[in-house]
Structures are given as structure tokens and as C-alpha cells.
Amino acid sequence: MTAEIRTSDGELLSVRLKKVEKRRRTTAFLLAAPLLFFIIFTYIVPIFQMLGRSIDNVELHNFLSKTHDVIQEWDGSEMPGEDVTSTFYYELKTAVENKYHGKIATRLNYEKGGFTSLIKKTARKLENFDENGNFLDQFIDVHKKWGDIEYWLALKRGTDKYHYRKYLMAFDFQEKFDGSIERIPEKKRINVILWLRTIFVAVGVTFCCFILAFPIAHLLSVLPTRYSNLLMICVLLPFWTSLLVRTSSWMVLLQKQGVVNDTLVSLGVIADESRLELMYNMTGTFIAMTQILLPFMVLPLYSVMKTISPSLMRAATSMGATPFHAFRKIYFPLTYPGISAGSILVFVLAIGYYITPALVGGAKGILISNRIAYHMQQSLDWSLATAMAAVLLIAVLIVYWLYNKIVGIDNMRLG
């Protein structure tokens, strides 16, 4: 029988090793705990709150809970009965007394336009209502819109506790009062256009960054250290400058009376009356975003190219391959990890940009992120904004999943 090995203090060596390993793991967890908690409370929790907000209608449901219970029994084929109108009257009266009828008006206005003014006008006239009279007639006397059955149908639908209608609106669809789904009127269809424009800009900027970054990264990898460091400083310069400053600089350069047009006119390339339109269109958006995001493509490419031995190209050439053939068959395939890493990085950043497109691109440069900001800050339709943000998040996760399936996350090289 093999004798058990013990430490100098008589403890079994296997037990001591387990204690040391446990202590090491505990120390490692405690060191990583601040970062872990930071990610959970500033990233994971807000994401789940955002997803919940996109389907959440609890606040309005709680304000009009009794109305919701009663109105669900109404089939919607004709005007609601006294049970619905009287219940709504008493809950609206309570809302006026507690001064939250404005929130009810705002939330119902998302379901059907005109509810804001309708609720507020009705709230001012509630004190004149006869509680022994016909409530529907009194509502109609206050405003004729109460005689339109669609407002009562919107009230029935708008008091649901949870719903998915904001996701339909994110793609220019709407749910009719009978439960069927249809596209919204053509003059109001803007979200699908913005989604397609966002994808087009993200893909286009990624391609432009790749075309410009590949030769720069190659030059960085073959130049002597002294010159490559100088060029690297030029590449990293955008990181050291405020995004707003860079965007404002492009506005000065690209405007019709800007530096670019003045230079072209002075060189005789274009006539003074034929100055190029480089601002408030896709051209300006592509130029500004490409310059800003270029370092995110250069750095992954450079990190990969730096590890490629120059002897591989010389060996291919010595075996009879032309420089182009050696580049296509040997060098370029070895840069795939850098290309894929840079592409996904630039694409993900470009798909969520909104400051630069809004300032340089104008109305033609508005992307889906600008629409999200509009609903968050101006229309205050946070449910629609979070639904759009959730779709954007899902799109990014799909891109990440495809990248992991095709390339593999282990092959990502960022620097």
C-alpha cells in the first residue's frame, strides 16, 4: 500500500493542494467581481429592462384596470353599453383628481391619434356630468369623437397589460381592431426605409473601410519601426479627437463653400457654379463615417499582417508564382481573421451611429438609430423606441452568431 504524502505540518498533500486551488479560484473571482457586477448592472439589466419596456403597458392597465375588465366583455360590433362608459367615467374622474390623466391621454394617443386632446377636453368637462344620466351621450356632447366606435376600440386594445404591437410598428405594420395585421398607410411608411438605409450604410462603410485599411495595414507591417510608428500615430489620431469635433470638421470641409469645393474650383477641376453637393446626402455620410471608423479596420488587419512571415511570399515567388498569384493564394487568405474581425467591428459600430449621419447626412442621412433617439426624446413613445432598439440588438447578435459559425470567435484578432 502506497504511503500517503503529507506536508511538514502533518496535513495530507492532496488536501493542501485542494485548499490552495480553492483559494486561488476565490481570489480570481474576487478580482473579477467588480467588473462582473459592473457589466450586470450597467449592461445586462438595462437590456432586459429594455426588452420588457417594449411589450409593457402595465402603467395604463393599472390606471384603467376596471375599465379593462369591463370593456373586454364588449364585442365591439356597436357602441359600448353603460357598464363600460360608466366605469371609464369613474376611473377617468379618479385620474383627474390625482392628476395622472395626462399620462392616460399620452399612452392612448399611441393607439389612435387625437386621444390627447380628447382626454384633456373631457377631463375639463367631467364636473358637469350627471351621474344619473346616460354617460355615452354625455361623452359625445363633450366631443363628437366619442361617437366614433374606433376610439372605444382603441381604448379596449390600449388597456392590455402586455402587447407586441410596437414590434409591428417598427416594420411599418399595424394590428387592426379586429386582430388582423396590415401595413400602415404608404405616406407614413418610414421605418422599413430607415432599416434598409441603415444596413446599406453599415455594409457600404464597412466595405470602404476595408478597401482603404488593407493597404494602410500592409504598409504598417512592412515599414521600418520608426516610420510605421509615425504612420500608426496618424491612424490613431481620430481616437484622440472628440467625435463631435471630427464631425464638425467634415461639415466645414464638405459644405458647398467648404475647403474641398474651393480647392477643386481653384484648380479648375469644376466651375464655380457647379460646386459638388457633398453635404446632407449619402456622399457626406459615407466620407465622414469611413474616416471615423477606419482605425477599427486598420488595427485588426495590422495585428494579423504583422504575424505573416515575408518568407512565405518569397518562397511562392521562387516556385514560379507571380506576385499577384502569390498574394491571392498565400498572403490574402492568411489575413482572413483580421478582415473578419475588422468587418464585424466596423459593421456593428456603423449600424448604431446617429450623430455623424444626422449632422453630415441631413434628412437623407437619418438612420434607424436617429429614429430611436426621436422616440426617446421627442415623441416620448419609449415602447416603440425600445422595440426598435431590441430589433437592432437582435440584428447585432445574429451578425455575431454568423461570424462565430463561419469564422469562429477564437480566430478574432483585434490587436
N, C-alpha and C positions, 0 to 999 in steps of 0.2 A: 504494500500500500504506500502511495506517494505521500511524503510528509507535507503538511500544509505550510506554506511560506508565510512568515509573519514579519512585521516591521520591528524596529528596535524597541518600541514600547509595548510589544506583545499583541498588537492588533493584526488580524488577518490582512494580507496584502490585497486580496480581492475586494474586501470591504473598504479598505482605504482608497483604492482606485475608484470605486463607485462613488465614494464621498467627494473625491476630487473632481470627478466628471460632473456630478450634480452641482457642485459649487461653481464650476466653470460655466455650465449652462445657465445657472441662475444669474451669474454676473453678466453674461452676454445678453440675457433678456432684459435685465435692469438697465443696461446701457442703451438698448434699442427701444425701451419702453416709451421714453418721451416722444420719439419720432412716431412710434406706433399710435400712441394716443392722439398726437397732433393730426395724423392722417385720418384717423377715425372721426374725430370731432370737426375737422375742417374740410373733409372731402367726402368720406363715406356717408356720414349722417346727412349732410346737406343734399347729397344725391337722392337718398331715399325720401327726404322731405319734398324734394322737387317732384319726384315721381308720384308721391301721394297728392301733392297740390294739383297736379294735372287732372286728377279724377275726383278731387274733393269738392263737395258742395255742402259740407256739414253746417257751416255758419248760417246760410239761408234756410236750410232744412230746419235748424233749431229755432230760427226766428218765426217760421210759419209751419211748425210741426203739426198743429191741429188742422190747419188748412190742408196740409199734405195728406193727412189721413182721410179727411172727408172727400177731398177732390179726386182721390184715386177711385172712389166708387162711381164717379161721374163718367159716362161713356163718351162724352164729347160730341155727340151727334146733334145736340141742341144746347141752348143756353143753360148754364148751371142753375140748380134749384136754390131755394132759400137756405138749405143747410150749408152749402158751400159759401154763398155770399155773406151770410151772417157770421160764419166762423172767420172768414177773411176780414170782415169789418172789425171784429173784436181784437183780432191779432194785430191788425194794422193800427188800431187805436192804441194798443199797448206799446207798439213800436214808436208811435208819435210821442207818447208820454215819456218814453225812455230815450228818445232822440236817436234811434238807430234805423228809422225809416229810410234815411238816405242810403244806407248800405243795401237795404232791400231793393230800392229803386235801381241802384247801380248794377247789382247782380242780375236782376230781372231784365235789365236793358241788354245784357249779353245774349239773352234768349230771343228778344224781339225789340227792335228799335222803337223808341217812343215811350218806353216804360218809365224813364227817369222823370220826364215832365208829367206823365200821367199820375205816378205815385205821389209826387210832391204836391200837385194841384189837389189831388184827392185828400191828402193829409191835411191841407189847409181848410178843407170844407167838412171834415168829419164831425166837427162840433155842431153842424147844422142838421145832421142825420136824425131821423125819427126812428128810434129803436123798435118801435111797434109797427113801422111801415114796411113796404117792400124794399129790400136792400138793393136788389138788382136795378130797379127803376131809379133809385136814388143815386147809385153809382153812375148810371147813364146820364142822369141830369147834371152831374158834376162834369162829366166828359163823355162825349159820344163814342170814344174808343172802347169804353166798357160794353158797348153794344156789339162790338166785333168779337166773335167767338174765338178768333185766333189769339187774342190776349189772354183769355181764360185757359186756352190750351197751352200757351206758353207758361202761364202760372203753374199749371199742373205738371208740366215737364221740368220747369225750373226749380221746383222744390224737392226734386230727387236728391237723396243723400250722396250718391256717387253716380258718375256718368262718364262716358268715353267720347262725348261729342266734340270736345276740344281737339282730339286727335283727328277727327274727320275734318274739322275746320282748318287744321294745319295743312291739309292737302286739298282745300277748296271744295270739300263736300259738306253736306248738312243732313241732319236727320229731320224728316218731316214729322208733323204731329201724329201721323198715323203709323209711325215707326219705320217707314221706308227711307232709303238713303238716295240722295240725288246731288248733282253738282250745283253749286251756288250760281247765281246769275253771272253771265260772262263778264260784265263790266266790273264785278267785284273779285274776279279770279286773279289773285296776285301771288299767293303763296307758292303754287307749283312753279310759276315763272322764277321766283326767287330761289327755290330749291335747285332748279336746273342751272340757273346762273351761278349759284354758289359752287356747284360741282364743276361746272365749266371753268370757273376762275381758279379753283383749287387745283384741278388737273393741269390747266394751262400754265399756272405759275410754277407748279412742280416740274413740268417739262422744261420751261425756260431756265429755271434754276439749275437743272441737270446739264443743259447744253452749255451754260456759262461756267458752272462749277467744275466740270470734268477737266477741261484744260488747265484751269487755275490750280486744282488739286494736283494734277500731274506735274505742273511746273514747280509747285511747292516741294514735291517729293524728290525731284532730281536736282534742284538748285543747291549750291553750297549753303551751309548753315547760315552764314552771315546774310545772304540775300533772301533765303527762304524765311528767316525771321522777320525781315523788313516787310516782305510781301504778306506774311501772316498778320502783321500789325494792321496793314491796310484792309485785310479781310475782316478782322475782328473789330474794326473801327465802329461799325454800326452798333455793336453791343455796348459801346461806351457813350452812346448818344441817345438822348430821350427819343422815344418813338414819335411823340408829337413834334419835336424839333425836326426830325428827319422828314416827316410827312409835310410839314410846313415848308421845308426847303424844296421839296419836289413841287409844291404849289407855285413857288417863286420861279423855279426853273421851267416848268411846263406850260404856264399860262400863255395866252396869246401874245402878250407883250413881255414875255419872260426871256430868260437868258438863251434858251435853246432856239427859239424863233428869231431873236435878234441876231444870233450868230449865223444862222442859216441865211438870213436876209443880207447881212454884211458880206458874206462870202458869195452872194449871188446865186445860191442854190435855189431859192424860192423868191418870188416877188413879194413886196411889202403887203400888197392887197391879198395875197394868197397864203397867209400865215397858217401853219398847221394847227388843227384842233387837237391838242394833246391833253386837255383838261376836261373833267366832267364827262368822261366816256371810258370805255374799256381799255383804251390805249394807256391812259394815265394810270389806271388801276393796275394793269399788268406791270408797267415800268416800276412804279413805286413799291409794289409788293414783292417783285422779284429782287430788287436791290435790298430790301429789308430782310428777306428770308434766305438770301444767298448763303450766308455763313452756315446755316443749318444743313446745307447740302455739301458745302466745301469740307467741313470738318470730318464727317464720316468717310467721305471719299479719300481724304488725305490720310486718315488713320489706316485705311486698308492699303492704299498705294505705297505707303512707306514700308510696308512689310513685304512687298513684292520684290524679289531679287532681280536686279538688272541682268544677271547672267542668263535668266530664262529667255529673254528676248535675243540675246547674243547667240545662245545655243540654237534657237529656232532659225535664226538667220544663217548660221553656219551650216545648217542641214538643208539649206536651199529655199527656205520660206522667204517670201518678200516681206518687207517691213509691215505692209498693210495686213497681209495674211497672218503674220506672227502676232500682230496687235489683235486681230479679230479672233484668232483661235486660242491664244495664250493669255495675253495681258487683260483684255476686256472681260473674259469670264471670271478672272480672279478678283475683279472689282465688284462683282455682284453683291456681296454683303454690304459694301459701302453705299452702292446705288440704292439698294432696297431700304437700308436704314435712313439715308438722307431723304428718300422719296416719301416714306411714311411720316417722317418728322415734319417735312415741309407741308405735306398734304393736310395733316391734322391741324397744324397751326393756321394754314390758309383758310380752311373750311370754317374756322371760328373768328376770322378777322372782321372787324367792323369799323374801326376808327379810320384807317387809311382809305378803304373803299368809299366811306361816306364823305370824307374831305376832298379826295382827289377825283373820285368817280362821279360824284354828284348823284342825281336821281338814277342815272344809268349804272352806277356802281353799287347800288344798295344790294346787300346780300341778306341771307336769312337771319344772320346774327343782328343786323340792323333792325329787322322786324321784331325780333325778340326784345331788343332794347326798347323799341317803341311801345310794345305792350306792357313792359315792366314800368316804364317811366311816364308815359303819356296816357294811353288808353286805360291803364291800370287793370287790364284783363290778365291777371297773373296766371290764371289757369291755362289760358291759351299760350302764354309765354313759356310756361314750364312744360307744356305738351310739346311745343316746338323744340325746346332745349332737350327734352327726353329723346325725341326722334334724332336730333343731332348727336346725342351721346350714343344711341344705338348704332348709328351710321359709323361712328368712330370705332366702336367695339367690333363691328363687322369687318372693317378695314384691318384692324389689329388681328382678328381671327384668321382672315385670309392670309395676312402676312405670315402668321405663325404656321399655317398649313403649307404654304408654298415655299417659304424661305426657312422658317424656323427662328424662334426668338433667340435661341442660343447663338445664332450666327450674326446677330445685330452688332455692328461696330459703330460706336458714336464718337470715339476719340481715343 
